Amino acid sequence: MFGYVLRRLFIMIPTLLVISFLVFAIFAHVRQHLSPFKRVRRIEFAELPKTISGKIRRVELRKLEAERRGAKDYDPARRYPQEYWDEDFPELRSGTGAGAG
């Protein structure tokens, strides 16, 4: 899947300090345990569409992402609300921080 940026969606309690710490911890863990080509680059917190039985509607997630990509004003560098990029945490690259090892 060339040209795609790996992204994960999470449901979270909207507390900025907790989210920032959690995102840092996720990126640090991923950086420590996965190869560079497998790493998640962006994390977005959002409500996930679900079926009546509680299963995640992946078809709707794909549709929403396709709509984002197909929009006239689509810009891959644009951030969405509650989206965090690995570039937001330069301390992960320098080898200092929770993920150093």
MIVOVO-281727 format. One record per residue: residue number from 0; residue in three letters; x, y, z negated of N, C-alpha, C in turn. Coordinates in Angstrom, 1 decimal. Last residue first. Example, Ala and Ser with C-alpha at 12.3 -4.5 7.8 and 13.67 -1.06 7.14 Angstrom:
# residues 2
+-----+---------+--------+--------+--------+--------+--------+--------+--------+--------+--------+
! num ! residuo !    nc1 !    nc2 !    nc3 !   cac1 !   cac2 !   cac3 !    cc1 !    cc2 !    cc3 !
+-----+---------+--------+--------+--------+--------+--------+--------+--------+--------+--------+
!   1 !     SER !   12.8 !   -2.2 !   -7.1 !   13.7 !   -1.1 !   -7.1 !   12.9 !    0.0 !   -7.9 !
!   0 !     ALA !   13.2 !   -5.7 !   -7.8 !   12.3 !   -4.5 !   -7.8 !   13.2 !   -3.3 !   -7.8 !
+-----+---------+--------+--------+--------+--------+--------+--------+--------+--------+--------+
END
This chain:
# residues 101
+-----+---------+--------+--------+--------+--------+--------+--------+--------+--------+--------+
! num ! residuo !    nc1 !    nc2 !    nc3 !   cac1 !   cac2 !   cac3 !    cc1 !    cc2 !    cc3 !
+-----+---------+--------+--------+--------+--------+--------+--------+--------+--------+--------+
! 100 !     GLY !   15.6 !    3.1 !  -24.2 !   16.1 !    1.9 !  -24.7 !   17.0 !    1.1 !  -23.9 !
!  99 !     ALA !   12.9 !    5.3 !  -24.6 !   14.3 !    5.1 !  -24.4 !   14.8 !    3.8 !  -24.9 !
!  98 !     GLY !   10.3 !    6.0 !  -25.2 !   10.5 !    4.9 !  -24.3 !   12.0 !    4.6 !  -24.0 !
!  97 !     ALA !   10.3 !    8.2 !  -26.9 !    9.8 !    6.9 !  -27.4 !   10.2 !    5.7 !  -26.5 !
!  96 !     GLY !   13.3 !   10.0 !  -26.2 !   11.9 !    9.9 !  -26.5 !   11.6 !    8.4 !  -26.8 !
!  95 !     THR !   15.6 !   10.2 !  -23.4 !   15.2 !   10.4 !  -24.8 !   13.8 !   10.2 !  -25.0 !
!  94 !     GLY !   15.9 !    9.8 !  -20.8 !   16.3 !    8.7 !  -21.6 !   16.1 !    9.0 !  -23.1 !
!  93 !     SER !   15.0 !   11.6 !  -19.0 !   16.3 !   11.9 !  -19.5 !   16.8 !   10.8 !  -20.4 !
!  92 !     ARG !   12.4 !   10.8 !  -18.3 !   13.5 !   10.6 !  -17.3 !   14.9 !   10.8 !  -18.0 !
!  91 !     LEU !   11.0 !   11.5 !  -20.6 !   11.0 !   10.1 !  -20.2 !   12.1 !    9.8 !  -19.2 !
!  90 !     GLU !   11.0 !   14.2 !  -20.7 !   11.9 !   13.5 !  -21.6 !   11.9 !   12.0 !  -21.3 !
!  89 !     PRO !    9.1 !   15.2 !  -18.9 !   10.5 !   15.0 !  -18.4 !   11.4 !   14.3 !  -19.4 !
!  88 !     PHE !    6.1 !   14.7 !  -18.4 !    6.9 !   14.3 !  -19.5 !    8.4 !   14.1 !  -19.1 !
!  87 !     ASP !    4.9 !   15.2 !  -16.0 !    4.5 !   16.1 !  -17.2 !    5.4 !   15.8 !  -18.4 !
!  86 !     GLU !    5.4 !   13.3 !  -14.2 !    6.3 !   14.4 !  -14.2 !    6.0 !   15.4 !  -15.4 !
!  85 !     ASP !    3.3 !   11.5 !  -14.5 !    4.5 !   11.2 !  -15.2 !    5.5 !   12.4 !  -15.2 !
!  84 !     TRP !    0.3 !   13.4 !  -15.1 !    1.3 !   12.8 !  -14.2 !    2.5 !   12.5 !  -15.0 !
!  83 !     TYR !   -3.2 !   13.3 !  -15.9 !   -1.8 !   13.5 !  -16.4 !   -0.8 !   12.8 !  -15.4 !
!  82 !     GLU !   -6.4 !   14.7 !  -15.9 !   -5.4 !   13.8 !  -15.2 !   -4.0 !   14.2 !  -15.6 !
!  81 !     GLN !   -8.5 !   16.2 !  -16.8 !   -8.1 !   15.1 !  -17.6 !   -7.1 !   14.1 !  -16.9 !
!  80 !     PRO !   -9.4 !   17.3 !  -13.6 !   -9.6 !   17.4 !  -15.0 !   -9.2 !   16.1 !  -15.7 !
!  79 !     TYR !   -6.7 !   16.9 !  -11.2 !   -8.1 !   16.8 !  -11.6 !   -8.3 !   16.9 !  -13.1 !
!  78 !     ARG !   -4.4 !   18.6 !   -9.2 !   -4.7 !   17.9 !  -10.4 !   -6.2 !   17.9 !  -10.7 !
!  77 !     ARG !   -3.0 !   18.4 !   -6.0 !   -4.0 !   19.0 !   -6.9 !   -4.3 !   18.1 !   -8.1 !
!  76 !     ALA !   -1.5 !   17.1 !   -4.2 !   -0.8 !   17.7 !   -5.4 !   -1.7 !   18.3 !   -6.3 !
!  75 !     PRO !   -3.1 !   16.3 !   -2.2 !   -2.6 !   15.3 !   -3.1 !   -1.9 !   15.8 !   -4.3 !
!  74 !     ASP !   -6.0 !   17.9 !   -1.5 !   -4.6 !   18.2 !   -1.6 !   -4.0 !   17.2 !   -2.6 !
!  73 !     TYR !   -8.8 !   18.6 !    0.4 !   -8.0 !   17.6 !   -0.3 !   -6.6 !   18.0 !   -0.3 !
!  72 !     ASP !  -10.8 !   20.1 !    1.5 !   -9.8 !   20.8 !    0.7 !   -8.9 !   19.8 !   -0.1 !
!  71 !     LYS !  -12.4 !   18.3 !    2.8 !  -11.7 !   19.2 !    3.6 !  -10.6 !   19.9 !    2.8 !
!  70 !     ALA !  -12.2 !   14.9 !    1.5 !  -12.7 !   16.3 !    1.4 !  -11.8 !   17.2 !    2.2 !
!  69 !     GLY !  -11.2 !   12.3 !    1.5 !  -11.8 !   12.8 !    2.7 !  -12.3 !   14.2 !    2.7 !
!  68 !     ARG !  -10.3 !   11.9 !   -1.1 !   -9.3 !   12.0 !    0.0 !   -9.9 !   12.5 !    1.3 !
!  67 !     ARG !  -12.8 !   12.0 !   -2.4 !  -11.7 !   12.9 !   -2.8 !  -10.7 !   13.1 !   -1.6 !
!  66 !     GLU !  -14.0 !    9.8 !   -1.2 !  -14.6 !   11.1 !   -1.1 !  -13.6 !   12.2 !   -1.4 !
!  65 !     ALA !  -12.3 !    7.8 !   -2.2 !  -12.4 !    8.0 !   -0.7 !  -13.0 !    9.4 !   -0.4 !
!  64 !     GLU !  -13.0 !    7.9 !   -4.9 !  -11.6 !    8.2 !   -4.5 !  -11.6 !    8.5 !   -3.0 !
!  63 !     LEU !  -15.7 !    7.2 !   -4.8 !  -15.3 !    8.5 !   -5.3 !  -13.9 !    8.9 !   -4.9 !
!  62 !     LYS !  -15.4 !    4.5 !   -3.8 !  -16.1 !    5.5 !   -3.0 !  -15.8 !    6.9 !   -3.5 !
!  61 !     ARG !  -14.0 !    3.3 !   -5.9 !  -13.4 !    3.4 !   -4.5 !  -14.1 !    4.5 !   -3.7 !
!  60 !     LEU !  -16.0 !    3.5 !   -7.8 !  -14.7 !    4.1 !   -8.0 !  -14.0 !    4.3 !   -6.7 !
!  59 !     GLU !  -18.0 !    1.9 !   -6.7 !  -18.3 !    3.4 !   -6.8 !  -16.9 !    4.1 !   -7.1 !
!  58 !     VAL !  -16.8 !   -0.5 !   -6.8 !  -17.2 !    0.0 !   -5.5 !  -17.4 !    1.5 !   -5.6 !
!  57 !     ARG !  -16.5 !   -1.0 !   -9.5 !  -15.3 !   -0.7 !   -8.7 !  -15.7 !   -0.1 !   -7.4 !
!  56 !     ARG !  -18.2 !   -0.6 !  -12.1 !  -18.6 !   -0.6 !  -10.7 !  -17.4 !   -0.1 !   -9.9 !
!  55 !     ILE !  -17.7 !   -2.7 !  -14.9 !  -17.3 !   -1.5 !  -14.2 !  -17.6 !   -1.6 !  -12.7 !
!  54 !     LYS !  -20.6 !   -4.0 !  -16.7 !  -19.4 !   -4.2 !  -15.8 !  -19.0 !   -2.9 !  -15.1 !
!  53 !     GLY !  -22.9 !   -3.7 !  -18.1 !  -21.7 !   -3.2 !  -18.7 !  -20.4 !   -3.4 !  -17.8 !
!  52 !     SER !  -25.4 !   -4.4 !  -17.0 !  -24.7 !   -5.4 !  -17.9 !  -23.4 !   -4.9 !  -18.5 !
!  51 !     ILE !  -25.8 !   -2.3 !  -15.3 !  -26.7 !   -2.4 !  -16.5 !  -26.0 !   -3.4 !  -17.5 !
!  50 !     THR !  -22.5 !   -1.1 !  -14.5 !  -23.8 !   -1.7 !  -14.2 !  -24.6 !   -1.8 !  -15.5 !
!  49 !     LYS !  -20.8 !    2.1 !  -14.7 !  -21.0 !    0.8 !  -15.1 !  -22.4 !    0.3 !  -14.6 !
!  48 !     PRO !  -18.2 !    4.4 !  -14.0 !  -19.6 !    4.0 !  -13.7 !  -19.7 !    2.5 !  -14.0 !
!  47 !     LEU !  -16.4 !    5.9 !  -16.7 !  -16.4 !    4.9 !  -15.6 !  -17.9 !    4.5 !  -15.3 !
!  46 !     GLU !  -15.3 !    9.1 !  -17.3 !  -16.4 !    8.1 !  -17.6 !  -16.4 !    7.1 !  -16.4 !
!  45 !     ALA !  -11.7 !    9.4 !  -17.6 !  -13.0 !    9.7 !  -17.0 !  -14.0 !    8.7 !  -17.5 !
!  44 !     PHE !   -8.4 !   10.3 !  -17.4 !   -9.5 !   10.0 !  -18.4 !  -10.8 !   10.4 !  -17.8 !
!  43 !     GLU !   -5.7 !    9.1 !  -15.5 !   -6.9 !   10.0 !  -15.6 !   -7.9 !    9.5 !  -16.6 !
!  42 !     ILE !   -2.4 !    9.1 !  -14.8 !   -3.4 !    8.6 !  -15.7 !   -4.5 !    9.6 !  -15.7 !
!  41 !     ARG !    0.1 !    8.2 !  -12.4 !   -0.9 !    9.2 !  -12.9 !   -1.9 !    8.5 !  -13.8 !
!  40 !     ARG !    1.8 !    6.2 !  -12.0 !    2.4 !    7.5 !  -11.9 !    1.4 !    8.6 !  -12.4 !
!  39 !     VAL !    2.8 !    3.0 !  -13.1 !    1.7 !    4.0 !  -13.0 !    2.3 !    5.4 !  -13.0 !
!  38 !     ARG !    5.2 !    1.0 !  -11.4 !    4.8 !    1.9 !  -12.5 !    3.6 !    2.8 !  -12.1 !
!  37 !     LYS !    6.3 !   -0.6 !   -9.6 !    5.0 !   -1.1 !  -10.2 !    4.5 !   -0.1 !  -11.2 !
!  36 !     PHE !    8.7 !    0.4 !   -8.8 !    7.6 !    0.4 !   -7.8 !    6.3 !   -0.1 !   -8.4 !
!  35 !     PRO !   10.3 !    0.1 !  -11.2 !    9.9 !    1.4 !  -10.7 !    8.7 !    1.4 !   -9.7 !
!  34 !     SER !    9.0 !   -2.5 !  -13.3 !    9.9 !   -2.1 !  -12.2 !    9.4 !   -0.7 !  -11.7 !
!  33 !     LEU !    8.2 !   -2.2 !  -16.8 !    7.9 !   -2.4 !  -15.4 !    8.9 !   -1.9 !  -14.4 !
!  32 !     HIS !    8.9 !   -1.4 !  -19.4 !    8.6 !   -2.8 !  -19.1 !    8.3 !   -3.2 !  -17.6 !
!  31 !     GLN !    9.5 !    1.3 !  -19.7 !   10.3 !    0.3 !  -20.3 !   10.1 !   -1.1 !  -19.8 !
!  30 !     ARG !    7.4 !    2.5 !  -18.3 !    8.8 !    2.8 !  -17.9 !    9.7 !    1.7 !  -18.4 !
!  29 !     VAL !    5.3 !    1.7 !  -19.9 !    5.3 !    1.3 !  -18.5 !    6.7 !    1.4 !  -18.0 !
!  28 !     HIS !    5.9 !    3.1 !  -22.3 !    5.8 !    1.6 !  -22.3 !    5.9 !    1.1 !  -20.9 !
!  27 !     ALA !    5.8 !    5.8 !  -21.4 !    7.0 !    5.2 !  -22.0 !    7.0 !    3.7 !  -22.0 !
!  26 !     PHE !    3.1 !    6.0 !  -20.7 !    4.2 !    6.2 !  -19.7 !    5.5 !    5.6 !  -20.2 !
!  25 !     ILE !    1.9 !    5.5 !  -23.2 !    1.6 !    4.6 !  -22.1 !    2.7 !    4.8 !  -21.0 !
!  24 !     ALA !    2.9 !    7.7 !  -24.7 !    3.2 !    6.3 !  -25.1 !    2.9 !    5.3 !  -24.0 !
!  23 !     PHE !    1.8 !    9.9 !  -23.3 !    3.3 !    9.7 !  -23.4 !    3.6 !    8.3 !  -23.8 !
!  22 !     VAL !   -0.9 !    9.3 !  -23.7 !   -0.4 !    9.3 !  -22.4 !    1.1 !    9.1 !  -22.4 !
!  21 !     LEU !   -1.0 !    9.7 !  -26.5 !   -1.3 !    8.4 !  -25.9 !   -0.7 !    8.3 !  -24.5 !
!  20 !     PHE !   -0.4 !   12.4 !  -26.8 !    0.5 !   11.4 !  -27.4 !    0.3 !   10.0 !  -26.8 !
!  19 !     SER !   -2.5 !   13.5 !  -25.4 !   -1.2 !   13.8 !  -25.0 !   -0.2 !   12.7 !  -25.5 !
!  18 !     ILE !   -4.7 !   12.5 !  -26.9 !   -4.6 !   12.1 !  -25.5 !   -3.1 !   12.3 !  -25.0 !
!  17 !     VAL !   -4.3 !   13.8 !  -29.4 !   -4.3 !   12.3 !  -29.3 !   -4.1 !   11.9 !  -27.9 !
!  16 !     LEU !   -4.6 !   16.5 !  -28.6 !   -3.3 !   16.0 !  -29.2 !   -3.2 !   14.5 !  -29.1 !
!  15 !     LEU !   -7.3 !   16.5 !  -27.5 !   -6.1 !   16.8 !  -26.7 !   -4.8 !   16.3 !  -27.3 !
!  14 !     THR !   -9.7 !   14.3 !  -27.6 !   -8.9 !   15.1 !  -28.5 !   -7.6 !   15.3 !  -27.8 !
!  13 !     PRO !  -12.2 !   12.7 !  -26.5 !  -11.5 !   13.9 !  -26.0 !  -10.9 !   14.7 !  -27.1 !
!  12 !     ILE !  -11.5 !    9.3 !  -26.5 !  -12.1 !   10.3 !  -27.3 !  -11.4 !   11.6 !  -26.9 !
!  11 !     MET !  -11.7 !    7.7 !  -23.2 !  -11.0 !    8.1 !  -24.4 !  -11.8 !    9.2 !  -25.2 !
!  10 !     ILE !  -11.2 !    5.4 !  -20.7 !  -12.2 !    6.2 !  -21.4 !  -11.5 !    6.5 !  -22.8 !
!   9 !     PHE !   -9.0 !    5.7 !  -17.8 !   -9.3 !    5.2 !  -19.2 !  -10.4 !    6.0 !  -19.7 !
!   8 !     LEU !   -7.5 !    4.6 !  -14.8 !   -8.5 !    5.4 !  -15.5 !   -8.8 !    4.8 !  -16.8 !
!   7 !     ARG !   -4.4 !    5.0 !  -13.2 !   -5.2 !    4.2 !  -14.0 !   -6.3 !    5.1 !  -14.7 !
!   6 !     ARG !   -2.7 !    4.9 !  -10.1 !   -3.4 !    5.7 !  -11.1 !   -4.2 !    4.7 !  -11.9 !
!   5 !     LEU !   -0.1 !    5.1 !   -7.7 !   -0.8 !    4.3 !   -8.7 !   -1.4 !    5.2 !   -9.8 !
!   4 !     VAL !   -0.6 !    6.6 !   -4.6 !    0.0 !    6.8 !   -6.0 !   -0.8 !    5.9 !   -6.9 !
!   3 !     TYR !    0.2 !    5.5 !   -1.3 !   -0.7 !    5.6 !   -2.4 !    0.0 !    5.8 !   -3.7 !
!   2 !     GLY !    2.1 !    5.0 !    0.7 !    1.4 !    6.3 !    0.7 !    0.4 !    6.5 !   -0.5 !
!   1 !     PHE !    1.5 !    1.5 !    1.1 !    2.4 !    2.7 !    1.2 !    1.5 !    4.0 !    1.3 !
!   0 !     MET !    0.8 !   -1.2 !    0.0 !    0.0 !    0.0 !    0.0 !    0.9 !    1.2 !    0.0 !
+-----+---------+--------+--------+--------+--------+--------+--------+--------+--------+--------+
END
